[in-house]
Amino acid sequence: MNTATSPSKFSIPVMAAAVVVCLCAGGIGSAAAQSMPDSDNGRYALSPVADGVLRLDTRTGAVSTCNNTGSGWACYAVPDERTAFDQEIGRLQADNERLRAQLADREPTVTGKIDEPLPKTDSLKRPEPKIADGERKIEIPLPSDRDMERVMSFLEQAWRRLVEMANRMQKDVSGKI
């Protein structure tokens, strides 16, 4: 049984790789008559990718993607992330130097050096118990108004639920008798 495979079943990368192999094989036959082009003496390294071929220039390190656009093969340079990072680092360093120069040109706002940082206050932190005049008495701080409101709200809700539960039980007992 002999089955024929239609050309539509081949993927584009497989066909692109086949075209590259054919081009390279055709170039080897004509290489004897002419000087070898850059791609034959190892300058470019080719790797198949999903939509064409990835080309690495081994001399400069530039990477290009090559694909068949319908009118022929075309290669486009891949943006180099390292170059973009280096440019951004250079811009930030220049900006940092400019800001340092502006800061140095200003008159000092603080006349003396502050040896200790200002104390931080925490509004939720409870004050430590005080020891009164060498005695070992501990003073316990009273709850705040906010704390008292929370306790009162809790007790009111608990009382209402208790009364409602008693009423439901009284109705259940009186309805069954």
N, C-alpha and C positions, 0 to 999 in steps of 0.2 A: 504494500500500500504506500503510495507516494503522495505526500501532502505538500502543496505549494503554500508558501508563506507570502502574504501580500505585503507590499512595501509599507503600508500604513501601520503594520504591527511593529515596525522598528521604531525605537525611541529616537528623539533628536540627538541626544548625546552619543548614541552608538553610531549614527550616521555621520555626526561631526567628527568623531574619532576616525572613522573609515576615510573621510575626506582628507584628514590630516595625514594619515598613513599613506594614502595614495600620493599626496603632494610630496611627502618626504621621499617616497620610493622613486617618484619621477625625478626628483632633484638629484638623487644619487647617480642616475644614469648620465645626466648632463654634467655632473661635477667633474668628470674626467676631462672635458673639453674646456671648462671655464674654471675660474678661481672659485673656491667654496664660499657661499654666502654666510652671513653671521649665524644663521640658525643651524647650520651644519657643523660649525666648529665649536659648538657648545656654549654660545653666548646666551641662547634662549632655552629654557626648560619648559616644556608644555605638559599640562595635566588636564584631562577631560573633566568638565563640570557639567551640571544639569543643563545649562542652556548654551554650551559652546566649549571653549578651551580657555584655560587660564595660562597666561604666558608670563614667565619670570625672566627678567633680564639679569643674567648672572654677573654682569659687569657693574651695573648701577644699582641693582636691587629693586628696580621699578616693576610693579605688577600690573598686568593689563588683562582684561577679559576680551576674548575674541569670539565673535559669533557671526553666523551667516545671516545677513539682513535681507536676503532675497536678491539683492543686486550684487552681492559678493561678500567676502569676509571683511570684517572691520574690527579693529582692536581699539579699546578705550581704556585709558589709564584708570586704575583703581585709586581712590583717594587714600593717601597715606596718613593713618591716624597719628603716627609718631610726629610727623611734621606739624600737624594741627596742635598736638600737645605742646611741642616745643615753642610754637608761636604764642600759644596762650600763656605759657610759663614766662616767656620773654615780656609779654605785655603786662602781666601781673607784677613782675619784678620792676619794670620801669614805672608802673603806677605806684608801687610801694616806695620807690626812691623819691618820686615826686611828692608824695604825701609826707614822707619823712622830712624833706626839705621845707615844705610849708609849715610843718609843726615846729621845726627848729627856728624858723623866722618869726614865729609868734613870741610875744612877751610871756614870761612865765606867769601863770595864774596863782600858783601856790608859792608863798614866800619861803616857807621852810619845809623841811622833810617831815613827814608824819611817820613816827617810829612804829606805832601800833595801829592796826586797822580799827575802824569804828566797830563797836559791838553790834551784832545782829540781834534783833528782837523777834521772838516768835510769839504771835498773839495767842496761839493755842497752848503754848507751854505753860504749865502750872508753876507758880513760884515755889522755890524750895522752902521747906519748913524752917522756921527761924528758931535759933536757940537764944533764949532770953537771959542775958547777963550771966553767963557761965552756968546757968541751971540746965538740966537735961529735959526741959519741957519742950514738947513738940506742938507747934501751932498748926492746926489743920485748917486750910482755907475753906471758906463756905462756898457752896455751889452758886453759880451765877444765875441771873434771872432767866437766861436762856435754858439752862439745865432744869430749873424749876418748872418752866413752862412745858418742857418735854415730859417731865414726870407727871405733871397734872393732866396733860393730854392723854397719856397712857392709862392713868387711873380712871379717867372719865370713860374712855372706850371700854375698859375692862368692866366697869360698873354697869354700863348700858348693856353689854352682852350678857352679863349675869342676870339682869332684870328681864331681858328678853327671853332667856333660857327658862327662867322661873315661870314666866307667863305661858310659854309654850307647854311646859310640863303640866301646869294647872289646867290648861284647856284640854290636853290629852287625857288627864285623869278624870276630869268632869265629863268628858264626852263618852268615856267607856263605862261609867257607872250607870 
